[in-house]
Amino acid sequence: MKSDFSLHTVSKGEAATILLKHHYLKDISKGFKSGFNYGLYRGTDFVGVIIFTGFPVPELVKGMFGLERDNQRGLYELSRLCLIPDVQKEEHNIASFFIAKAIKKLRAETTVRCILSYADEGFHSGVVYKASNFGYYGLTAKKKDFWILEDNVYIKHSRGKIKGLAGEWRDRNRKHRYVMIYDKKLRKQMRWVAQ
């Protein structure tokens, strides 16, 4: 029953205990951004985590809404959502329930003008965001990443020069874009087209 669940603020370290074990991006979850971190509890059992951070880059906001750097407060990315798989199987709609409760808490704690979330096409399509009333804005543009060959193993190069490095360009997974807009002015300024 949903009444058995409660939501509490958690630290980055507490969030990591769920993410490192259960999130599909566990390989990079050691370096995840922290922000407004909320844990879902069933009784005293910690069963899920959701994290809201600022937008990853100011240029994204400029492309979405035409907003300059000094006008980007209140814009959040739902950057991590993770539930223990057994709980997700047992509890119908627990993910959308968790998202709704977390957004309500976030909005009580700070000004929220917009929430963006991505669904990596290599792992899921974002059905939970549709169920949570986010608008769908298509896939991100096609991009490539450079993979470095080190000791006969390919590792994704994160940043910096690639000249002289042994490696290859590979297609990056595209991401489904989901947005929930609370600010009416932003809704009018949205440059992305809903699909």
C-alpha positions as CSV (number, residue, x, y, z in Angstrom):
1,M,0.0,0.0,0.0
2,K,1.2,3.5,-0.8
3,S,0.5,4.6,2.8
4,D,3.4,2.4,3.9
5,F,5.8,4.7,2.0
6,S,7.4,7.9,3.1
7,L,9.8,10.4,1.6
8,H,12.8,11.9,3.3
9,T,15.8,14.1,2.4
10,V,19.0,11.9,2.1
11,S,22.6,12.7,1.8
12,K,24.7,12.1,-1.4
13,G,26.4,9.1,0.4
14,E,23.0,7.6,1.3
15,A,21.8,8.1,-2.3
16,A,24.9,6.3,-3.5
17,T,24.1,3.2,-1.6
18,I,21.0,2.6,-3.9
19,L,22.5,4.0,-7.1
20,L,25.7,2.0,-7.0
21,K,23.8,-1.2,-6.5
22,H,20.7,-0.7,-8.7
23,H,21.0,2.2,-11.2
24,Y,21.7,1.3,-14.8
25,L,24.5,3.9,-14.8
26,K,26.2,2.4,-11.8
27,D,29.6,2.6,-13.6
28,I,29.5,6.4,-13.5
29,S,27.3,6.7,-10.3
30,K,30.4,7.3,-8.2
31,G,30.7,10.8,-9.7
32,F,27.0,11.7,-9.8
33,K,25.9,15.3,-9.1
34,S,24.0,15.8,-5.8
35,G,21.3,18.4,-5.3
36,F,17.9,17.9,-3.8
37,N,18.2,14.2,-2.9
38,Y,15.1,12.3,-1.6
39,G,14.8,8.8,-0.4
40,L,11.8,6.6,-0.5
41,Y,11.2,4.4,2.5
42,R,8.9,1.5,3.1
43,G,8.7,1.6,6.9
44,T,12.4,1.9,7.8
45,D,13.7,0.2,4.6
46,F,15.4,2.6,2.2
47,V,14.0,1.5,-1.2
48,G,14.5,4.3,-3.7
49,V,16.3,7.6,-4.5
50,I,15.5,10.5,-6.7
51,I,17.9,13.5,-7.3
52,F,17.1,16.9,-8.7
53,T,20.1,19.0,-9.8
54,G,20.5,22.2,-11.8
55,F,20.6,21.9,-15.6
56,P,23.9,20.4,-16.8
57,V,24.9,23.4,-18.9
58,P,23.6,27.0,-19.3
59,E,23.6,26.6,-23.1
60,L,20.8,24.0,-22.8
61,V,18.5,26.5,-21.2
62,K,19.4,29.1,-23.9
63,G,18.4,26.5,-26.5
64,M,15.2,25.5,-24.7
65,F,13.9,28.9,-23.7
66,G,16.3,31.6,-24.9
67,L,17.2,32.5,-21.3
68,E,20.6,34.0,-20.5
69,R,22.8,32.7,-17.7
70,D,21.5,35.3,-15.2
71,N,17.9,34.1,-15.6
72,Q,18.2,30.4,-15.1
73,R,17.1,30.0,-11.4
74,G,14.3,27.4,-10.7
75,L,15.3,25.1,-13.5
76,Y,16.0,21.5,-12.4
77,E,16.9,18.2,-14.0
78,L,15.6,15.0,-12.5
79,S,19.0,13.5,-12.9
80,R,18.6,10.2,-11.1
81,L,15.7,7.9,-10.3
82,C,16.2,4.5,-8.9
83,L,14.1,2.0,-7.0
84,I,15.0,-1.4,-5.7
85,P,13.8,-3.8,-8.4
86,D,11.7,-6.0,-6.1
87,V,9.8,-3.0,-4.7
88,Q,9.2,-1.8,-8.2
89,K,7.8,-5.2,-9.2
90,E,5.6,-5.5,-6.1
91,E,4.1,-2.0,-6.0
92,H,2.1,-0.9,-9.0
93,N,2.9,2.6,-10.2
94,I,5.5,3.1,-7.3
95,A,7.8,5.0,-9.6
96,S,5.2,7.6,-10.7
97,F,4.0,7.8,-7.0
98,F,7.6,8.5,-6.0
99,I,8.1,11.2,-8.7
100,A,4.9,13.0,-7.7
101,K,5.8,13.0,-4.0
102,A,9.4,14.1,-4.7
103,I,8.3,17.0,-7.0
104,K,5.8,18.1,-4.4
105,K,8.5,18.2,-1.7
106,L,10.9,20.0,-4.1
107,R,8.4,22.6,-4.9
108,A,7.7,23.1,-1.1
109,E,11.5,23.7,-0.5
110,T,12.4,25.9,-3.5
111,T,11.0,27.7,-6.5
112,V,10.6,25.3,-9.4
113,R,9.9,26.8,-12.9
114,C,10.7,23.7,-14.9
115,I,11.9,20.1,-14.5
116,L,13.8,18.2,-17.3
117,S,14.5,14.5,-17.4
118,Y,16.1,12.3,-19.9
119,A,15.6,8.6,-20.7
120,D,18.6,6.9,-22.3
121,E,17.3,5.0,-25.4
122,G,19.8,2.3,-24.7
123,F,18.0,1.4,-21.4
124,H,14.4,2.7,-21.4
125,S,12.0,5.0,-23.2
126,G,10.7,7.1,-20.2
127,V,7.3,5.6,-19.8
128,V,7.4,6.6,-16.1
129,Y,7.8,10.3,-17.1
130,K,4.8,10.1,-19.5
131,A,2.8,8.5,-16.6
132,S,3.9,11.4,-14.4
133,N,2.5,14.1,-16.9
134,F,5.8,15.3,-18.3
135,G,5.6,16.5,-21.9
136,Y,7.6,14.6,-24.5
137,Y,10.0,16.6,-26.7
138,G,11.6,13.9,-28.9
139,L,15.2,12.6,-29.0
140,T,18.4,14.5,-28.5
141,A,20.6,15.1,-31.6
142,K,22.9,12.4,-32.8
143,K,26.4,12.7,-31.3
144,K,29.5,10.6,-31.2
145,D,32.0,9.9,-28.4
146,F,35.7,9.1,-28.8
147,W,36.8,5.8,-27.2
148,I,40.5,5.4,-26.3
149,L,42.3,2.1,-26.7
150,E,44.2,1.3,-23.5
151,D,45.7,-2.1,-22.9
152,N,43.4,-3.6,-25.5
153,V,40.3,-2.2,-23.8
154,Y,38.2,0.7,-25.1
155,I,37.4,3.5,-22.5
156,K,35.3,6.5,-23.3
157,H,37.3,9.7,-23.4
158,S,35.7,12.3,-21.3
159,R,37.3,15.6,-22.2
160,G,40.4,17.1,-23.7
161,K,42.5,16.6,-26.8
162,I,42.4,13.4,-28.8
163,K,45.1,14.2,-31.3
164,G,47.6,11.3,-31.3
165,L,45.4,9.0,-29.1
166,A,44.6,5.5,-30.4
167,G,40.9,5.0,-30.5
168,E,37.7,5.3,-32.5
169,W,34.5,7.4,-32.7
170,R,31.3,5.6,-31.7
171,D,27.7,6.7,-31.8
172,R,26.3,7.9,-28.4
173,N,22.9,6.7,-27.2
174,R,20.3,9.3,-27.9
175,K,18.0,10.4,-25.1
176,H,14.3,10.9,-24.9
177,R,13.6,14.4,-23.5
178,Y,10.8,15.0,-21.0
179,V,9.9,18.4,-19.5
180,M,7.4,19.6,-16.9
181,I,6.9,23.4,-17.0
182,Y,5.3,25.2,-14.1
183,D,6.2,28.8,-15.2
184,K,3.6,30.1,-17.7
185,K,6.1,32.5,-19.2
186,L,8.5,29.6,-19.8
187,R,5.8,27.6,-21.5
188,K,5.3,30.4,-24.0
189,Q,9.1,30.7,-24.6
190,M,9.7,26.9,-25.1
191,R,11.6,26.4,-28.4
192,W,11.4,22.6,-28.4
193,V,8.4,21.1,-30.1
194,A,6.2,18.7,-28.1
195,Q,5.6,15.3,-29.7
